[in-house]
């Protein structure tokens, strides 16, 4: 059974940095893509970044490029989202997600961790 548990959220000031962690169990990174999504208040869920262990490829939303970095530790089965230069518009519930390599749907989700950026 795949389980994803996020941690690392909190309340920060504009310009601060924060690193989110996602601990995965019940899967192996070699056969899954991993991603971070976020749900801003009053808005729809949006993609932030994804990573594929198999070829080390990453993808970022335009809003994340240059400020956020997604990475993973295969030995710990953890995925990270390093967020720098945070802005108030980054305020959201952040979710870790996983999908099998041949799937187009993100099938597994964590419970989320809240990030609040104060101006």
C-alpha positions in Angstrom: 0.0 0.0 0.0 1.5 3.3 -1.1 1.6 6.0 1.6 3.0 9.5 1.3 3.6 11.7 4.3 4.5 15.4 3.9 6.3 17.5 6.5 8.2 20.8 6.7 5.4 23.3 6.2 5.1 26.4 8.3 4.8 30.2 8.4 7.6 32.2 7.0 8.3 35.7 5.8 8.6 36.9 2.2 12.0 36.0 0.9 12.5 33.2 3.3 13.3 29.6 2.3 11.6 26.4 3.3 12.2 22.7 2.5 9.3 20.3 2.3 9.8 16.6 2.7 7.7 13.6 1.5 8.3 10.2 3.0 7.1 7.5 0.7 6.4 3.9 1.6 5.0 1.0 -0.4 6.7 2.0 -3.6 10.1 2.1 -5.2 11.3 5.2 -7.0 12.5 3.3 -10.0 8.9 2.6 -11.1 7.2 5.8 -10.0 7.2 9.5 -10.8 7.0 11.8 -7.9 5.6 15.3 -7.7 4.6 18.3 -5.6 1.3 20.0 -6.1 -0.3 22.9 -4.2 -3.7 24.2 -3.4 -3.8 27.9 -2.9 -6.7 29.4 -0.9 -9.7 29.9 -3.1 -8.0 28.4 -6.1 -7.7 25.0 -7.9 -4.9 22.6 -7.2 -1.8 23.3 -9.4 1.3 21.4 -10.4 4.5 22.6 -8.9 7.3 20.2 -9.8 7.9 16.5 -10.7 10.9 14.2 -10.7 11.7 10.8 -12.2 14.4 8.8 -10.5 14.9 6.6 -13.6 16.5 9.3 -15.7 16.8 12.2 -13.1 14.5 14.3 -15.2 12.6 17.1 -13.5 9.8 19.4 -14.5 8.7 22.7 -13.0 5.7 25.0 -13.2 6.7 28.5 -14.5 5.9 29.8 -11.0 8.5 27.5 -9.5 11.3 27.8 -12.0 14.4 29.4 -10.6 13.1 29.4 -7.1 12.1 25.8 -6.2 14.2 22.6 -6.5 12.8 19.1 -6.4 15.0 16.2 -5.4 14.9 12.7 -4.0 16.8 10.4 -1.8 16.3 6.9 -3.1 17.8 5.3 0.0 15.4 7.1 2.3 12.5 7.0 -0.2 12.1 10.7 0.4 11.2 13.5 -2.0 12.1 17.1 -1.2 11.0 20.5 -2.4 13.5 23.3 -1.6 11.7 26.6 -1.9 13.7 29.8 -2.0 12.6 33.5 -2.3 9.1 32.7 -1.1 6.3 35.0 -2.0 2.9 35.5 -0.5 1.4 33.9 -3.6 3.2 30.7 -2.7 0.9 30.3 0.3 -0.9 27.0 -0.1 -1.4 23.5 1.1 1.4 21.5 -0.5 0.8 17.9 -1.5 3.2 15.1 -2.5 1.9 12.8 -5.3 3.0 9.6 -7.0 2.2 7.8 -10.2 3.4 4.7 -11.9 5.7 5.4 -14.8 3.2 4.3 -17.5 0.3 6.2 -15.9 -1.0 9.6 -16.8 -2.8 10.1 -13.5 -1.4 10.9 -10.2 -2.9 8.0 -8.2 -1.4 8.5 -4.7 -1.5 11.6 -2.5 -0.3 12.7 0.8 -2.4 14.6 3.4 -0.7 17.9 2.7 1.4 20.4 4.6 0.5 24.1 4.9 2.9 26.8 3.8 2.0 30.4 4.7 4.2 33.2 3.5 3.6 36.5 5.2 4.3 39.8 3.4 
